[in-house]
Amino acid sequence: MKLENKRLRSVVIGVGSALPKLCVSNGDLEKQVDTSDEWIVQRTGITQRYIAGEGETTSTLGAAAARAALAKANCAPEDIDLVICATSTPDYTFPSVATMIQAELGIFGGVAFDLQAVCAGFVFAVATADKFLTSGSHKRALVIGAETFSRILDWKDRTTCVLFGDGAGAIVLEAQEAAENLEDRGVLTSQLRSDGRHRAKLYVDGGPSTSQTSGFLRMEGKEVFRFAVGHVTDVMRDAFTDSGLSAEELDWFVPHQANRRIIDASAQKLGIAKEKVVTTVQWHGNTSAASIPLALAVAVEDGRIKRGDLVMIEAIGGGFTWGAAIIRW
């Protein structure tokens, strides 16, 4: 019998999440902003979100999610040699959130850095960690998505402030030897894109080199919706082509949780059945780079995503940046 060729594959061995203490309903926002529960639900599917309070930052939420992921993976801090944190809302301009989490968890070896691709950040971080692990240079990675978007919202702008929430999610990836087939666990493919011509459609109007402030989020909602539905499916199609898989073979589709209408339209365009779509935007709002790992944590915890399942993750963020990956869980 011919032996199958072996290679390293990045396998998910643990997932964790963390949310702020304060949950803010649409009804709560009605008291602060000229909006209504009906308006928000109809356009976005969001019913509530979590908002960071005093003492809660991107790094504290990220560390809590990472600690939970380590526990699920039965890993100690010394087992981790790579920490990547996807975020657009760091505690400080520098040092990176990843190094702060690294220190908080007692990880004293390896390398830690942030990755900024806005809402697509977690997909980009998974793809980046996969390159490190499959090259053989590193053994285990903490991949974190953590955000406190409430700190860059203009709370007088009802078109944006109702959309976003805070939170963090994390996975532990481990380099494991696998056969060259689609049945073995791990990241099977990742597809990433960027197009900087669309900056003005979704951006923050501040920064150290311009206004010397953190600024506020600005968005052309209709343009973002149009681009998301019209273009993000290209990376999903490329992921299917590269892996040789099809939408019908997926067990779960876990997209960026930005807007229920975008999620539904993207799934329909690719022929992904509604019952295979994991949706948590109703509980968390748009948590940017944290949204996919938060959704993964929910679906693993409630028993939907199981070992061996075929999972696609997908996101689009400011820039524009967008990407997709297929993982055998």
Secondary structure per residue as TSV (DSSP state, phi and psi in degrees):
chain	resnum	aa	ss	phi	psi
A	1	M	-	360.0	134.3
A	2	K	-	-74.6	129.8
A	3	L	-	-77.8	141.4
A	4	E	-	-77.3	144.8
A	5	N	-	-65.8	146.2
A	6	K	E	-109.2	150.4
A	7	R	E	-151.6	168.5
A	8	L	E	-85.5	139.8
A	9	R	E	-134.0	145.6
A	10	S	E	-87.4	110.5
A	11	V	E	-106.6	133.2
A	12	V	E	-76.1	121.1
A	13	I	E	-117.6	-3.2
A	14	G	E	-167.5	148.6
A	15	V	E	-141.9	142.6
A	16	G	E	-147.7	165.7
A	17	S	E	-148.9	165.1
A	18	A	E	-153.1	139.5
A	19	L	-	-128.5	151.0
A	20	P	-	-61.5	164.8
A	21	K	S	-71.1	-35.1
A	22	L	E	-86.1	120.5
A	23	C	E	-102.3	127.3
A	24	V	E	-114.8	117.4
A	25	S	E	-85.0	167.2
A	26	N	H	-60.5	-35.3
A	27	G	H	-61.7	-38.1
A	28	D	H	-63.1	-40.1
A	29	L	H	-69.4	-28.8
A	30	E	H	-58.8	-27.2
A	31	K	T	-80.5	-15.2
A	32	Q	T	-111.0	-29.8
A	33	V	S	-130.1	153.4
A	34	D	S	-75.6	82.6
A	35	T	-	-152.0	-179.4
A	36	S	-	-148.7	156.2
A	37	D	H	-58.0	-43.3
A	38	E	H	-60.6	-43.8
A	39	W	H	-62.7	-44.7
A	40	I	H	-67.9	-47.5
A	41	V	H	-63.9	-43.5
A	42	Q	H	-61.6	-38.8
A	43	R	H	-91.5	-22.6
A	44	T	H	-130.4	-25.4
A	45	G	-	85.8	-1.4
A	46	I	-	-82.1	133.8
A	47	T	-	-114.3	-23.1
A	48	Q	E	-158.9	169.3
A	49	R	E	-156.6	163.7
A	50	Y	E	-107.1	137.5
A	51	I	E	-121.3	129.0
A	52	A	-	-66.1	137.7
A	53	G	-	-109.7	-164.5
A	54	E	T	-60.3	132.0
A	55	G	T	83.2	-5.4
A	56	E	-	-105.0	119.7
A	57	T	-	-130.3	175.8
A	58	T	H	-58.7	-40.8
A	59	S	H	-72.0	-36.2
A	60	T	H	-69.7	-39.7
A	61	L	H	-67.0	-43.0
A	62	G	H	-62.3	-40.6
A	63	A	H	-65.6	-39.3
A	64	A	H	-65.3	-42.6
A	65	A	H	-65.1	-41.8
A	66	A	H	-64.6	-40.5
A	67	R	H	-62.3	-40.9
A	68	A	H	-65.3	-39.9
A	69	A	H	-65.5	-40.1
A	70	L	H	-61.9	-41.3
A	71	A	H	-63.3	-43.3
A	72	K	H	-64.4	-31.8
A	73	A	H	-86.1	-4.5
A	74	N	T	55.8	41.7
A	75	C	-	-111.6	145.9
A	76	A	-	-95.6	159.7
A	77	P	G	-52.7	-38.1
A	78	E	G	-69.1	-11.5
A	79	D	G	-79.7	-14.0
A	80	I	-	-97.1	129.5
A	81	D	-	-122.5	9.6
A	82	L	E	-150.3	127.6
A	83	V	E	-127.4	120.2
A	84	I	E	-122.1	125.2
A	85	C	E	-115.0	118.9
A	86	A	E	-88.2	120.2
A	87	T	-	-160.7	150.8
A	88	S	S	-115.4	1.6
A	89	T	S	-130.2	66.8
A	90	P	-	-68.7	157.3
A	91	D	S	-59.3	-42.5
A	92	Y	S	-134.9	161.0
A	93	T	S	-56.4	-44.5
A	94	F	S	-153.3	155.0
A	95	P	S	-74.6	172.8
A	96	S	-	-68.6	153.4
A	97	V	H	-61.4	-37.7
A	98	A	H	-59.3	-40.9
A	99	T	H	-70.5	-31.4
A	100	M	H	-68.4	-41.1
A	101	I	H	-66.3	-41.6
A	102	Q	H	-55.7	-47.7
A	103	A	H	-66.9	-42.4
A	104	E	H	-61.7	-35.8
A	105	L	H	-87.0	-9.1
A	106	G	T	79.3	31.4
A	107	I	-	-93.5	108.5
A	108	F	-	-108.8	3.4
A	109	G	S	-121.4	175.0
A	110	G	S	76.2	-152.3
A	111	V	E	-134.9	148.7
A	112	A	E	-140.7	135.6
A	113	F	E	-157.4	159.3
A	114	D	E	-91.6	156.6
A	115	L	E	-132.0	130.2
A	116	Q	-	-118.2	103.9
A	117	A	-	-136.6	27.3
A	118	V	G	54.1	-131.2
A	119	C	G	-66.5	-21.7
A	120	A	G	-86.9	4.5
A	121	G	H	-57.7	-39.8
A	122	F	H	-67.2	-40.1
A	123	V	H	-62.9	-43.5
A	124	F	H	-62.2	-38.9
A	125	A	H	-68.4	-39.8
A	126	V	H	-62.1	-44.5
A	127	A	H	-62.8	-39.7
A	128	T	H	-68.1	-46.5
A	129	A	H	-60.4	-38.4
A	130	D	H	-59.6	-38.8
A	131	K	H	-64.7	-42.5
A	132	F	H	-62.1	-48.2
A	133	L	H	-70.3	-42.6
A	134	T	H	-75.4	-15.2
A	135	S	H	-76.4	-17.4
A	136	G	T	90.7	0.0
A	137	S	S	-77.1	-26.0
A	138	H	-	-136.8	157.9
A	139	K	S	-104.8	-46.2
A	140	R	E	-137.9	138.1
A	141	A	E	-125.6	139.2
A	142	L	E	-95.3	118.2
A	143	V	E	-112.6	118.0
A	144	I	E	-122.3	140.2
A	145	G	E	-117.6	120.4
A	146	A	E	-141.9	134.6
A	147	E	E	-147.2	149.0
A	148	T	E	-130.9	68.8
A	149	F	G	-65.1	-19.8
A	150	S	G	-60.5	-22.3
A	151	R	G	-81.6	-10.0
A	152	I	G	-120.3	20.2
A	153	L	-	-95.3	143.7
A	154	D	-	-89.8	104.5
A	155	W	T	-74.2	2.7
A	156	K	T	-97.3	-9.4
A	157	D	-	-97.6	98.7
A	158	R	H	-68.5	-18.2
A	159	T	H	-76.3	-19.8
A	160	T	H	-116.9	-36.4
A	161	C	H	-67.3	-22.2
A	162	V	T	-80.7	-10.9
A	163	L	T	-88.6	-28.9
A	164	F	B	-108.5	156.2
A	165	G	-	-144.0	177.5
A	166	D	E	-114.5	155.8
A	167	G	E	162.2	-178.8
A	168	A	E	-153.3	148.2
A	169	G	E	-140.8	156.5
A	170	A	E	-150.8	150.7
A	171	I	E	-129.1	154.5
A	172	V	E	-105.6	124.2
A	173	L	E	-107.4	136.5
A	174	E	E	-125.4	134.9
A	175	A	E	-74.5	117.6
A	176	Q	E	-129.0	148.0
A	177	E	E	-72.4	133.3
A	178	A	E	-139.1	156.8
A	179	A	E	-76.4	157.2
A	180	E	S	-79.5	63.6
A	181	N	S	-144.4	174.3
A	182	L	S	-88.0	-3.7
A	183	E	S	-86.8	-27.6
A	184	D	S	-72.4	150.8
A	185	R	S	-72.9	157.3
A	186	G	E	127.6	179.0
A	187	V	E	-72.2	120.5
A	188	L	E	-92.1	-35.4
A	189	T	E	-162.2	153.7
A	190	S	E	-142.2	141.2
A	191	Q	E	-131.5	124.4
A	192	L	E	-125.4	146.6
A	193	R	E	-142.7	155.8
A	194	S	E	-146.7	148.7
A	195	D	-	-149.0	98.7
A	196	G	G	-70.9	-5.0
A	197	R	G	-69.0	-13.1
A	198	H	G	-102.3	19.5
A	199	R	G	-51.4	-45.0
A	200	A	G	-68.0	-12.2
A	201	K	G	-81.6	-22.6
A	202	L	E	-158.6	108.4
A	203	Y	E	-159.4	172.3
A	204	V	E	-112.2	129.9
A	205	D	S	-85.9	38.4
A	206	G	-	-157.7	171.2
A	207	G	-	165.6	160.9
A	208	P	T	-55.3	-37.8
A	209	S	T	-88.7	-6.9
A	210	T	T	-115.3	-74.9
A	211	S	T	-96.1	-8.5
A	212	Q	S	59.4	25.9
A	213	T	S	-132.0	170.0
A	214	S	-	-77.1	-25.8
A	215	G	-	76.8	-179.0
A	216	F	-	-124.1	151.9
A	217	L	E	-70.8	134.7
A	218	R	E	-127.6	139.8
A	219	M	E	-148.8	137.1
A	220	E	-	-96.2	92.1
A	221	G	H	-56.1	-45.6
A	222	K	H	-64.8	-38.3
A	223	E	H	-68.2	-40.5
A	224	V	H	-63.5	-44.2
A	225	F	H	-59.7	-46.1
A	226	R	H	-61.6	-44.8
A	227	F	H	-67.7	-43.1
A	228	A	H	-59.6	-47.1
A	229	V	H	-73.3	-34.0
A	230	G	H	-82.9	-28.2
A	231	H	H	-117.8	-29.5
A	232	V	T	-64.6	-22.8
A	233	T	H	-69.3	-12.5
A	234	D	H	-66.1	-39.1
A	235	V	H	-71.1	-29.8
A	236	M	H	-68.2	-43.7
A	237	R	H	-62.5	-41.7
A	238	D	H	-65.3	-33.9
A	239	A	H	-65.4	-40.6
A	240	F	H	-64.7	-44.4
A	241	T	H	-62.3	-45.6
A	242	D	H	-65.0	-36.8
A	243	S	H	-89.2	-17.4
A	244	G	T	79.5	13.7
A	245	L	-	-99.5	172.5
A	246	S	-	-131.9	165.4
A	247	A	G	-59.6	-34.6
A	248	E	G	-64.8	-27.3
A	249	E	G	-82.1	-14.5
A	250	L	-	-64.3	142.1
A	251	D	S	-90.7	-37.3
A	252	W	E	-144.9	140.9
A	253	F	E	-113.9	117.3
A	254	V	E	-118.9	88.3
A	255	P	E	-85.8	168.4
A	256	H	-	-57.6	133.4
A	257	Q	-	-93.2	77.7
A	258	A	S	-101.3	-43.8
A	259	N	-	-161.8	129.5
A	260	R	H	-60.1	-35.6
A	261	R	H	-67.6	-38.7
A	262	I	H	-65.7	-42.8
A	263	I	H	-59.8	-49.1
A	264	D	H	-64.0	-41.8
A	265	A	H	-66.6	-40.7
A	266	S	H	-65.7	-43.4
A	267	A	H	-63.6	-43.4
A	268	Q	H	-63.6	-40.1
A	269	K	H	-62.4	-34.5
A	270	L	H	-93.5	-1.1
A	271	G	T	74.0	30.2
A	272	I	-	-90.2	124.8
A	273	A	-	-61.6	142.4
A	274	K	G	-56.8	-37.4
A	275	E	G	-70.4	-9.8
A	276	K	G	-95.9	-1.9
A	277	V	B	-93.6	123.9
A	278	V	-	-88.9	120.1
A	279	T	-	-125.5	122.0
A	280	T	-	-128.1	5.3
A	281	V	H	-58.5	-28.8
A	282	Q	H	-64.1	-28.2
A	283	W	H	-98.5	-30.7
A	284	H	H	-110.4	-16.6
A	285	G	-	68.1	-165.6
A	286	N	B	-86.7	109.0
A	287	T	-	-103.9	24.0
A	288	S	G	52.4	-125.4
A	289	A	G	-64.3	-15.8
A	290	A	G	-85.5	-12.2
A	291	S	H	-67.4	-42.4
A	292	I	H	-67.6	-49.7
A	293	P	H	-64.7	-30.9
A	294	L	H	-63.5	-43.6
A	295	A	H	-66.2	-40.4
A	296	L	H	-59.8	-43.7
A	297	A	H	-61.9	-41.5
A	298	V	H	-62.9	-47.0
A	299	A	H	-70.9	-29.3
A	300	V	H	-74.2	-42.6
A	301	E	H	-65.0	-38.2
A	302	D	T	-87.2	2.3
A	303	G	T	92.0	1.2
A	304	R	S	-69.5	-55.2
A	305	I	S	-83.0	120.7
A	306	K	-	-123.9	162.2
A	307	R	T	-52.9	131.1
A	308	G	T	94.1	-12.1
A	309	D	-	-69.3	150.7
A	310	L	E	-97.6	118.3
A	311	V	E	-122.7	130.1
A	312	M	E	-107.3	132.5
A	313	I	E	-112.3	148.5
A	314	E	E	-156.5	142.9
A	315	A	E	-158.1	157.7
A	316	I	E	-134.2	140.2
A	317	G	E	-141.0	175.3
A	318	G	T	-54.7	148.0
A	319	G	T	138.0	-59.1
A	320	F	T	-81.1	150.5
A	321	T	E	-125.3	143.0
A	322	W	E	-155.2	156.1
A	323	G	E	-170.4	167.3
A	324	A	E	-147.6	152.5
A	325	A	E	-144.6	150.2
A	326	I	E	-115.6	129.6
A	327	I	E	-126.6	129.6
A	328	R	E	-85.6	112.4
A	329	W	-	-71.6	360.0
